[in-house]
Amino acid sequence: MDAWEALEAREAAAATRGEDPAWRREALRALADERFDVLIVGGGIVGVGALLDATSRGLRAALVEQRDIASGTSGRSSRLIHGGLRYLEQLHFGLVYEALGERARLLRLAPHLVRLEPFLFPISGIPLFHQGFYGSGIFLYDLLGARRDGGFAKHLRPSSAVEYAPNLRRKGLTGAIIYHDGVEDDARLALAVLRTALAGGAVAATRVRAATPVLDGERIIGASVEDLVSGNRFDVRAERVIDATGVWAAEPSTRFATLEGGDTFVPSRGSHIVIRRDRLPAEGGMTLRIPGRVVFIIPWPGHWIIGTTDHPDSRPPERVAAPYEDVDELLSTVNRQLDIGLGRGDIVGTYAGMRPLVGDPGGSTVKASREHRVAADASGLVRISGGKYTTYRVMARDVVDASLGRQEARRRRSGTADLPLIGAAPPSELEQIGASLERPLRDAAAARGETRVTWPARVGTRLAERYGREAVEVVAMARDLDLAAPLGHGVDHIQGEVAWAARRELALSLDDVLARRMRLAQELPDRGASIAPGVAAVLGAELGWNEDRQAAEVERYLETARREYGLPWAS
């Protein structure tokens, strides 16, 4: 048993000493007792998207996930909702057009989680040739749909480009282009998709591993699953089964079921680094062109996210961390185009994920298709593979269509094209919600005797950005539970968000809360060590943890967070 297997065993053993929340007990009961129209295996963005799609058609749908929602690839993306500029070079015009259409839809259906940001594309080299080449590419990007949200791209002279990003290297700089793309919180978006499905009557449970298919002759009629908290095993029955496990289907040791004639996976590792916002002065994001691909500098509250790499990786997909060579590659890419001297000491966190691309073994992951594939075999199992985060809704629709069959899919059409995600509100309303939360937070501080506490306006704004319309309910719950205090100094999160995560967002561990519900595991240089005991106390009150269990959870969380999100040379 290696270190990670031992850690997983300790997690499962520790979980039995807690208290299963009511939502999980009810979900497990339904999974064991009912027969579903469709069962989805895998809780990434495509899996939860398929759950919502099936539910929107009036189907009784269920989902099982062996860890947490978006704990794999879907919580480790570049956090972009975009068409993919570089796919134009590969002539994937259809993919870009489709993705830009979905970008526009998400800006409308989930404006609290997806926002449009400017990106600067610096141009160097032969002035007329390179400006014409890249300018025509971005003009095509606009024509394929980018202009609908952010307007046409704007060409800049070198002097204006330096005003946007003062540290741009001037030598060889011949101009730049400003265009717009979407930025999102990938894990929270996946969670919102799931919760929208649950509100529509779907069933989902985390920490439930689909071990093997259940067969009636040669036809798949469900899955034999293991509750990783209690160790109990039972069968979940369903008319149809969808495998949305992504890169986990690439390896025999991690796949749920073998699909005859299925596509070949080419897993690709994408690494990212996180730095403080004040370390790199710029008006917005940047897109840095390097041979064969691009590296993004992505705006994030208080920080920049820099990524991504694109390298083949045959390791198991669990708990992937950014290796030091990826980190140094990203640093050197930035330093070549910006006179900034970015070093390892500037990094506050890292993360990495594995993309489930479809292609030829040993082939280039850069050139591997980002288009999705749906495959099925004689057993009736349907698997979705490939694709990109931005087009998850289309992927979900297509895999549910395939599962239903052509005739039934025409009769039961997807209803997700115009379905707002939970918490959605127009940007103007979100702004009002953020401003309205300042007073109740200030009043709660006064009630605690903290008369000198002044809540910065950004706290209310960030609550609105994370929860949308539900932000008002989050603050109300926090006040009722006397949990309206900040989690820590300089942290724009309140204690009540931990209780909300346990009651409304399926959180069962510190990792669930700090790594995905809040993203503090990547943003805080200490990986949240200073606030973890306080978070464990609040979460423990919700989940029935005694003091020993809380201490064990803190130790367990820090061990995984430092390995997954810390600096590779410090581990």
C-alpha positions as CSV (number, residue, x, y, z in Angstrom):
1,M,0.0,0.0,0.0
2,D,1.5,3.3,-1.1
3,A,1.2,6.6,0.8
4,W,-1.9,7.7,-1.1
5,E,-3.7,4.4,-0.7
6,A,-2.9,4.6,3.1
7,L,-4.2,8.2,3.2
8,E,-7.5,7.1,1.4
9,A,-7.9,4.3,3.9
10,R,-7.5,6.6,6.8
11,E,-10.0,9.0,5.3
12,A,-12.6,6.3,4.9
13,A,-12.0,4.9,8.4
14,A,-12.2,8.4,9.9
15,A,-15.4,9.1,8.1
16,T,-17.2,6.3,9.9
17,R,-16.7,8.2,13.2
18,G,-18.7,11.2,12.0
19,E,-22.4,11.7,11.4
20,D,-23.8,11.2,7.9
21,P,-25.9,14.4,7.1
22,A,-29.6,13.9,6.3
23,W,-29.2,14.8,2.6
24,R,-26.7,11.9,2.2
25,R,-28.7,9.4,4.1
26,E,-31.7,10.2,1.9
27,A,-29.7,10.0,-1.3
28,L,-28.3,6.6,-0.3
29,R,-31.7,5.3,0.5
30,A,-33.0,6.4,-2.9
31,L,-30.1,4.9,-4.7
32,A,-30.6,1.5,-3.0
33,D,-34.4,1.4,-3.2
34,E,-35.4,3.0,-6.5
35,R,-35.0,2.1,-10.2
36,F,-33.8,5.1,-12.2
37,D,-34.2,6.0,-15.8
38,V,-30.5,6.9,-16.0
39,L,-27.5,6.4,-13.7
40,I,-24.5,8.6,-14.3
41,V,-21.1,7.6,-13.0
42,G,-18.7,10.5,-12.4
43,G,-19.2,13.9,-10.7
44,G,-17.2,16.2,-13.0
45,I,-18.7,18.9,-15.1
46,V,-19.9,16.5,-17.8
47,G,-21.4,14.1,-15.3
48,V,-23.4,16.8,-13.4
49,G,-24.3,18.3,-16.8
50,A,-25.7,15.0,-17.9
51,L,-27.6,14.7,-14.6
52,L,-29.2,18.1,-15.2
53,D,-29.9,17.4,-18.9
54,A,-31.6,14.1,-18.0
55,T,-33.6,15.8,-15.3
56,S,-34.7,18.6,-17.6
57,R,-36.3,15.9,-19.9
58,G,-38.4,14.6,-17.0
59,L,-36.2,11.5,-16.4
60,R,-35.6,10.1,-13.0
61,A,-31.8,10.5,-12.9
62,A,-29.1,9.6,-10.3
63,L,-25.3,10.2,-10.0
64,V,-22.6,8.7,-8.0
65,E,-19.1,10.2,-7.4
66,Q,-16.3,8.4,-5.6
67,R,-14.8,11.6,-4.1
68,D,-16.2,15.1,-4.3
69,I,-18.0,17.0,-7.0
70,A,-15.3,18.5,-9.4
71,S,-12.5,17.0,-7.3
72,G,-10.7,15.9,-10.4
73,T,-10.2,17.6,-13.8
74,S,-13.3,19.8,-13.5
75,G,-11.9,21.6,-10.5
76,R,-8.4,22.0,-11.9
77,S,-9.0,23.8,-15.2
78,S,-7.6,27.2,-16.4
79,R,-11.0,28.6,-15.3
80,L,-11.7,29.9,-18.7
81,I,-15.0,29.8,-20.6
82,H,-13.7,30.4,-24.1
83,G,-13.8,29.4,-27.7
84,G,-10.1,28.5,-27.9
85,L,-8.1,30.9,-30.1
86,R,-5.4,28.3,-30.8
87,Y,-7.9,25.8,-32.2
88,L,-8.2,28.1,-35.2
89,E,-4.7,27.2,-36.2
90,Q,-5.7,23.6,-36.2
91,L,-8.7,24.5,-38.4
92,H,-11.3,23.4,-35.8
93,F,-13.7,26.2,-36.8
94,G,-16.8,24.2,-35.8
95,L,-15.4,23.6,-32.2
96,V,-14.6,27.3,-31.8
97,Y,-18.1,28.3,-33.1
98,E,-19.8,25.9,-30.8
99,A,-17.7,26.9,-27.8
100,L,-18.3,30.6,-28.3
101,G,-22.1,29.9,-28.5
102,E,-21.9,28.1,-25.1
103,R,-19.8,31.0,-23.7
104,A,-22.6,33.4,-24.6
105,R,-25.1,31.0,-23.0
106,L,-23.2,30.7,-19.8
107,L,-22.8,34.5,-19.4
108,R,-26.6,34.6,-19.6
109,L,-27.5,31.6,-17.5
110,A,-24.8,31.8,-14.8
111,P,-23.7,35.5,-14.6
112,H,-22.7,35.1,-11.0
113,L,-20.1,32.5,-11.9
114,V,-19.0,33.5,-15.4
115,R,-17.8,37.0,-16.2
116,L,-16.2,38.5,-19.3
117,E,-12.6,39.8,-19.0
118,P,-10.3,41.6,-21.3
119,F,-7.1,39.8,-22.5
120,L,-4.1,41.4,-24.2
121,F,-2.4,39.5,-27.0
122,P,1.1,41.0,-27.5
123,I,2.5,40.8,-31.0
124,S,6.2,40.8,-31.9
125,G,8.2,39.9,-35.0
126,I,7.8,41.2,-38.5
127,P,5.3,44.0,-38.1
128,L,3.0,43.7,-41.1
129,F,3.2,39.9,-41.4
130,H,2.6,39.0,-37.7
131,Q,0.1,41.7,-37.1
132,G,-1.8,40.6,-40.1
133,F,-1.6,36.9,-39.2
134,Y,-2.7,37.1,-35.6
135,G,-5.1,40.0,-36.4
136,S,-6.9,37.9,-39.0
137,G,-7.1,35.0,-36.5
138,I,-8.7,37.1,-33.8
139,F,-11.0,38.7,-36.4
140,L,-12.2,35.2,-37.4
141,Y,-12.7,34.6,-33.6
142,D,-14.9,37.6,-33.5
143,L,-16.8,36.5,-36.6
144,L,-17.4,33.0,-35.1
145,G,-19.1,34.6,-32.2
146,A,-16.7,36.3,-29.8
147,R,-18.0,39.8,-30.8
148,R,-21.5,39.0,-29.5
149,D,-20.4,39.4,-25.8
150,G,-17.4,41.7,-25.8
151,G,-17.5,43.5,-29.1
152,F,-14.9,43.4,-31.8
153,A,-11.2,43.1,-30.7
154,K,-9.2,46.3,-30.6
155,H,-5.8,46.7,-32.1
156,L,-3.2,48.7,-30.0
157,R,0.1,50.4,-30.8
158,P,3.1,49.3,-28.7
159,S,2.8,52.4,-26.5
160,S,-0.9,51.6,-25.6
161,A,0.0,47.9,-25.0
162,V,2.6,49.0,-22.4
163,E,0.0,51.2,-20.7
164,Y,-2.1,48.1,-20.3
165,A,0.8,46.0,-19.1
166,P,3.8,48.2,-18.0
167,N,6.2,45.3,-17.7
168,L,5.8,44.1,-21.3
169,R,9.2,43.8,-23.0
170,R,9.4,46.6,-25.5
171,K,12.2,45.0,-27.6
172,G,10.5,43.5,-30.7
173,L,7.0,44.5,-29.6
174,T,5.1,45.7,-32.7
175,G,1.6,46.0,-31.3
176,A,-1.1,44.1,-29.4
177,I,-4.8,43.1,-29.6
178,I,-7.3,43.3,-26.8
179,Y,-10.1,40.7,-27.0
180,H,-12.5,39.3,-24.4
181,D,-13.1,35.8,-23.0
182,G,-15.0,34.3,-20.0
183,V,-13.5,33.6,-16.6
184,E,-15.2,31.3,-14.2
185,D,-14.9,29.3,-11.0
186,D,-14.9,25.8,-12.4
187,A,-15.6,23.8,-9.2
188,R,-18.4,26.2,-8.1
189,L,-19.9,26.1,-11.6
190,A,-20.0,22.3,-11.5
191,L,-21.6,22.5,-8.1
192,A,-24.2,24.9,-9.3
193,V,-25.1,22.6,-12.2
194,L,-25.5,19.7,-9.8
195,R,-27.6,21.7,-7.3
196,T,-29.9,22.8,-10.1
197,A,-30.4,19.2,-11.0
198,L,-31.1,18.3,-7.4
199,A,-33.7,21.1,-7.2
200,G,-35.3,19.5,-10.2
201,G,-35.6,16.1,-8.4
202,A,-32.3,14.3,-9.3
203,V,-30.4,12.2,-6.8
204,A,-26.7,12.4,-6.2
205,A,-24.2,11.0,-3.6
206,T,-20.5,11.6,-3.2
207,R,-18.0,9.2,-1.6
208,V,-19.8,6.4,-3.5
209,R,-17.7,4.4,-5.9
210,A,-19.1,2.5,-8.8
211,A,-17.2,-0.8,-8.6
212,T,-18.7,-2.9,-11.4
213,P,-21.6,-2.9,-13.8
214,V,-24.7,-4.9,-13.0
215,L,-25.7,-7.1,-15.9
216,D,-28.9,-8.8,-17.0
217,G,-27.4,-11.3,-19.4
218,E,-25.2,-9.0,-21.6
219,R,-27.3,-5.8,-20.9
220,I,-26.1,-3.3,-18.3
221,I,-28.9,-2.5,-15.9
222,G,-27.0,-0.5,-13.2
223,A,-23.9,-0.5,-11.1
224,S,-22.7,-2.3,-8.0
225,V,-21.5,0.6,-5.7
226,E,-19.6,0.9,-2.5
227,D,-20.3,3.6,0.1
228,L,-16.8,4.7,1.0
229,V,-17.9,6.1,4.3
230,S,-19.6,3.0,5.7
231,G,-18.1,0.3,3.5
232,N,-21.5,-1.0,2.6
233,R,-22.1,-2.3,-0.9
234,F,-25.4,-2.3,-2.8
235,D,-26.7,-2.2,-6.4
236,V,-28.1,0.8,-8.1
237,R,-30.6,-0.2,-10.8
238,A,-31.2,1.9,-13.9
239,E,-32.6,1.5,-17.4
240,R,-29.5,3.3,-18.8
241,V,-25.9,3.9,-17.5
242,I,-23.6,6.7,-18.6
243,D,-19.9,6.6,-17.9
244,A,-18.7,10.2,-17.4
245,T,-15.6,9.4,-15.5
246,G,-13.3,11.2,-18.0
247,V,-9.6,10.4,-17.6
248,W,-10.4,7.8,-15.0
249,A,-11.6,5.6,-17.8
250,A,-8.1,5.6,-19.4
251,E,-6.6,3.1,-17.0
252,P,-7.9,-0.4,-16.3
253,S,-7.2,0.1,-12.6
254,T,-9.5,3.1,-12.3
255,R,-12.2,2.6,-15.0
256,F,-15.7,1.6,-14.0
257,A,-16.3,-0.6,-17.0
258,T,-14.7,-1.7,-20.3
259,L,-16.3,-0.3,-23.4
260,E,-15.8,-2.5,-26.5
261,G,-14.4,-0.4,-29.4
262,G,-14.1,2.7,-27.3
263,D,-11.8,5.6,-28.0
264,T,-8.2,5.8,-27.0
265,F,-7.4,8.4,-24.4
266,V,-4.3,10.6,-24.5
267,P,-4.2,12.0,-20.9
268,S,-2.6,15.5,-20.8
269,R,-1.3,17.3,-17.7
270,G,-2.2,21.0,-17.4
271,S,-0.3,22.8,-14.6
272,H,-1.0,26.3,-13.2
273,I,0.7,28.7,-10.8
274,V,-1.0,31.3,-8.6
275,I,0.6,34.7,-7.8
276,R,-0.6,37.8,-6.0
277,R,-2.3,40.4,-8.1
278,D,0.1,43.2,-7.0
279,R,3.1,41.3,-8.3
280,L,2.1,41.8,-11.9
281,P,0.7,45.2,-12.8
282,A,-1.8,45.0,-15.7
283,E,-5.3,46.2,-16.5
284,G,-6.5,42.7,-17.3
285,G,-5.6,39.3,-18.5
286,M,-3.0,38.4,-21.1
287,T,-2.5,35.7,-23.7
288,L,1.2,34.8,-24.4
289,R,1.9,33.0,-27.6
290,I,4.6,30.3,-27.5
291,P,5.4,27.7,-30.2
292,G,2.5,25.4,-30.6
293,R,0.2,26.8,-27.8
294,V,-0.5,29.7,-25.6
295,V,-0.1,30.5,-21.9
296,F,-2.8,32.6,-20.2
297,I,-2.4,35.1,-17.3
298,I,-5.9,35.0,-16.0
299,P,-7.5,37.5,-13.6
300,W,-8.7,36.0,-10.3
301,P,-9.8,37.9,-7.2
302,G,-6.6,39.2,-5.6
303,H,-4.5,37.0,-7.8
304,W,-3.4,35.9,-11.2
305,I,-3.6,32.3,-12.4
306,I,-0.9,31.5,-14.9
307,G,-1.3,28.4,-17.1
308,T,-1.4,26.0,-18.7
309,T,1.1,23.4,-19.7
310,D,0.2,20.6,-22.0
311,H,2.3,17.4,-21.5
312,P,1.5,13.7,-21.8
313,D,1.1,12.0,-18.4
314,S,0.5,8.4,-17.8
315,R,0.3,8.6,-14.0
316,P,-2.9,7.7,-12.1
317,P,-5.3,10.7,-12.2
318,E,-5.9,11.0,-8.4
319,R,-4.4,13.9,-6.6
320,V,-2.2,15.2,-9.4
321,A,0.2,17.9,-8.4
322,A,2.2,20.4,-10.6
323,P,5.8,19.1,-11.0
324,Y,8.7,21.6,-10.6
325,E,9.5,21.4,-14.3
326,D,6.0,22.6,-15.2
327,V,6.3,25.5,-12.7
328,D,9.6,26.6,-14.1
329,E,8.3,26.4,-17.6
330,L,5.5,28.8,-16.8
331,L,7.8,31.1,-15.0
332,S,10.2,31.3,-17.9
333,T,7.4,31.8,-20.4
334,V,6.2,34.9,-18.5
335,N,9.7,36.2,-18.0
336,R,10.5,36.0,-21.7
337,Q,7.7,38.4,-22.6
338,L,7.5,40.5,-19.4
339,D,10.4,42.3,-17.7
340,I,9.2,41.2,-14.3
341,G,11.7,38.6,-13.0
342,L,9.0,36.3,-11.7
343,G,10.5,33.7,-9.4
344,R,9.6,30.7,-7.3
345,G,9.3,32.9,-4.3
346,D,6.4,34.8,-5.9
347,I,4.2,31.7,-6.2
348,V,1.5,31.4,-3.5
349,G,0.0,28.1,-4.8
350,T,-0.1,25.6,-7.7
351,Y,-2.5,23.1,-9.1
352,A,-2.6,20.6,-11.9
353,G,-5.2,18.4,-13.6
354,M,-5.5,15.7,-16.3
355,R,-7.4,16.3,-19.5
356,P,-9.2,13.3,-20.9
357,L,-8.3,13.9,-24.6
358,V,-9.0,11.5,-27.4
359,G,-6.2,10.6,-29.8
360,D,-3.5,8.2,-30.7
361,P,-1.2,6.7,-28.0
362,G,2.1,8.5,-28.1
363,G,0.7,11.3,-30.2
364,S,0.9,15.0,-29.4
365,T,-1.4,16.1,-26.6
366,V,-1.2,19.7,-28.0
367,K,-2.7,18.4,-31.3
368,A,-5.1,15.9,-29.7
369,S,-8.7,16.8,-30.4
370,R,-10.7,18.8,-27.9
371,E,-13.9,17.7,-29.6
372,H,-15.9,15.2,-27.6
373,R,-16.8,11.6,-28.6
374,V,-19.8,9.5,-27.5
375,A,-19.4,5.8,-27.7
376,A,-21.7,2.8,-26.8
377,D,-21.4,-1.0,-27.0
378,A,-23.8,-3.9,-27.1
379,S,-24.3,-3.8,-23.3
380,G,-25.9,-0.4,-23.6
381,L,-23.2,1.4,-21.7
382,V,-22.6,4.9,-23.1
383,R,-19.4,6.8,-22.5
384,I,-18.5,10.5,-23.1
385,S,-14.9,11.4,-23.6
386,G,-12.7,14.3,-24.8
387,G,-14.2,17.7,-25.1
388,K,-13.6,20.9,-23.2
389,Y,-15.1,22.5,-20.1
390,T,-16.8,25.3,-22.0
391,T,-18.9,22.9,-24.1
392,Y,-20.0,20.7,-21.2
393,R,-23.7,21.4,-21.8
394,V,-23.5,20.2,-25.4
395,M,-21.5,17.1,-24.3
396,A,-24.2,16.3,-21.7
397,R,-27.0,16.7,-24.2
398,D,-25.3,14.5,-26.7
399,V,-24.5,11.7,-24.3
400,V,-28.1,11.7,-22.9
401,D,-29.4,11.6,-26.5
402,A,-27.2,8.6,-27.2
403,S,-28.3,6.9,-24.1
404,L,-32.0,7.4,-24.9
405,G,-31.7,6.5,-28.6
406,R,-32.8,8.6,-31.5
407,Q,-36.5,8.1,-31.3
408,E,-36.8,8.7,-27.5
409,A,-34.4,11.6,-27.6
410,R,-36.6,13.3,-30.2
411,R,-39.6,12.8,-27.9
412,R,-37.8,13.9,-24.7
413,R,-35.7,16.9,-25.8
414,S,-33.1,18.6,-23.6
415,G,-34.3,21.6,-21.6
416,T,-31.0,23.1,-20.6
417,A,-30.4,25.6,-23.4
418,D,-32.4,28.3,-21.5
419,L,-32.3,27.0,-17.9
420,P,-30.6,29.4,-15.5
421,L,-28.3,27.8,-12.9
422,I,-29.2,28.1,-9.2
423,G,-28.4,31.6,-7.9
424,A,-28.3,33.2,-11.3
425,A,-29.2,36.9,-11.5
426,P,-28.5,39.8,-13.9
427,P,-25.1,41.6,-13.3
428,S,-27.0,44.7,-12.2
429,E,-28.9,42.8,-9.6
430,L,-25.7,41.0,-8.4
431,E,-24.1,44.4,-7.9
432,Q,-27.0,45.5,-5.7
433,I,-26.9,42.3,-3.7
434,G,-23.2,42.7,-3.0
435,A,-23.8,46.3,-1.8
436,S,-26.8,45.3,0.3
437,L,-24.7,42.7,2.3
438,E,-22.3,45.3,3.8
439,R,-24.8,46.5,6.5
440,P,-25.9,43.1,7.8
441,L,-22.2,42.0,8.0
442,R,-21.3,45.2,9.8
443,D,-24.3,44.9,12.2
444,A,-23.3,41.3,13.0
445,A,-19.8,42.5,13.8
446,A,-21.2,45.1,16.1
447,A,-23.4,42.5,17.8
448,R,-20.2,40.6,18.6
449,G,-18.7,43.7,20.2
450,E,-16.3,44.3,17.2
451,T,-17.2,48.0,16.9
452,R,-14.0,48.8,15.0
453,V,-14.5,46.2,12.3
454,T,-15.1,47.7,8.9
455,W,-16.1,45.2,6.2
456,P,-14.5,46.1,2.9
457,A,-17.1,46.4,0.1
458,R,-15.4,43.5,-1.8
459,V,-16.6,41.0,0.8
460,G,-20.3,41.5,-0.1
461,T,-19.3,41.6,-3.8
462,R,-17.4,38.4,-3.6
463,L,-20.3,36.7,-1.8
464,A,-22.6,37.8,-4.6
465,E,-20.1,36.4,-7.1
466,R,-20.0,33.1,-5.4
467,Y,-23.6,32.5,-4.5
468,G,-25.6,34.9,-6.7
469,R,-29.1,35.5,-5.3
470,E,-28.4,32.9,-2.6
471,A,-25.8,35.2,-1.0
472,V,-28.6,36.9,1.0
473,E,-29.5,33.4,2.4
474,V,-25.9,32.6,3.2
475,V,-25.5,35.8,5.3
476,A,-28.9,35.3,7.0
477,M,-27.8,31.7,8.0
478,A,-24.5,33.1,9.2
479,R,-26.2,35.7,11.4
480,D,-28.6,33.1,12.8
481,L,-25.7,30.8,13.7
482,D,-23.5,33.6,15.0
483,L,-21.0,32.8,12.2
484,A,-20.8,36.1,10.4
485,A,-17.2,36.7,11.4
486,P,-14.4,36.4,8.8
487,L,-12.5,33.1,8.5
488,G,-9.2,34.9,9.1
489,H,-7.4,38.1,8.7
490,G,-7.5,39.2,5.0
491,V,-9.7,36.4,4.0
492,D,-12.9,37.4,2.1
493,H,-14.9,34.5,3.4
494,I,-17.1,34.3,6.5
495,Q,-17.6,31.4,8.9
496,G,-21.2,30.9,7.8
497,E,-20.1,29.8,4.4
498,V,-18.7,26.6,6.0
499,A,-22.0,25.7,7.5
500,W,-23.7,26.5,4.2
501,A,-21.3,24.2,2.4
502,A,-22.2,21.4,4.7
503,R,-26.0,22.0,4.6
504,R,-26.5,23.0,1.0
505,E,-23.4,22.1,-1.0
506,L,-22.6,18.4,-0.1
507,A,-19.4,19.2,1.6
508,L,-18.0,16.4,3.8
509,S,-14.4,17.4,4.5
510,L,-12.1,20.3,4.9
511,D,-10.7,19.6,1.4
512,D,-14.2,19.9,0.0
513,V,-14.6,23.3,1.6
514,L,-11.1,24.9,1.3
515,A,-10.1,23.5,-2.0
516,R,-13.3,23.7,-4.0
517,R,-16.1,25.6,-2.3
518,M,-13.7,28.5,-1.4
519,R,-10.4,27.8,-3.4
520,L,-8.3,29.0,-0.4
521,A,-6.1,25.9,-0.6
522,Q,-4.5,27.3,-3.7
523,E,-4.6,31.0,-2.7
524,L,-3.2,31.0,0.8
525,P,0.6,30.5,1.0
526,D,0.1,28.3,4.2
527,R,-2.5,26.3,2.4
528,G,-5.0,27.5,5.0
529,A,-3.2,26.1,8.1
530,S,-4.0,29.2,10.1
531,I,-7.8,28.9,9.5
532,A,-8.2,25.1,9.2
533,P,-8.9,24.6,12.9
534,G,-11.7,27.2,12.8
535,V,-13.1,25.7,9.7
536,A,-13.0,22.2,11.2
537,A,-14.9,23.5,14.3
538,V,-17.7,24.8,12.2
539,L,-17.8,21.9,9.8
540,G,-17.5,19.5,12.8
541,A,-20.6,21.1,14.4
542,E,-22.5,20.3,11.3
543,L,-21.2,16.7,10.7
544,G,-20.9,15.5,14.3
545,W,-17.1,15.6,14.7
546,N,-15.6,15.6,18.2
547,E,-12.4,17.5,19.0
548,D,-10.2,14.5,18.2
549,R,-11.8,14.1,14.8
550,Q,-11.5,17.8,14.1
551,A,-7.8,17.7,14.8
552,A,-7.4,14.6,12.6
553,E,-9.3,16.2,9.8
554,V,-7.0,19.3,10.0
555,E,-3.9,17.1,9.8
556,R,-5.3,15.1,6.9
557,Y,-6.3,18.2,5.0
558,L,-2.9,19.9,5.4
559,E,-1.1,16.7,4.3
560,T,-3.1,16.6,1.0
561,A,-3.2,20.3,0.4
562,R,0.5,20.8,0.7
563,R,1.1,18.0,-1.7
564,E,-1.5,19.0,-4.3
565,Y,-1.4,22.8,-4.2
566,G,1.9,23.7,-2.7
567,L,5.3,24.4,-4.2
568,P,6.8,21.1,-5.5
569,W,10.3,21.9,-4.2
570,A,8.9,22.5,-0.7
571,S,7.1,19.1,-0.4
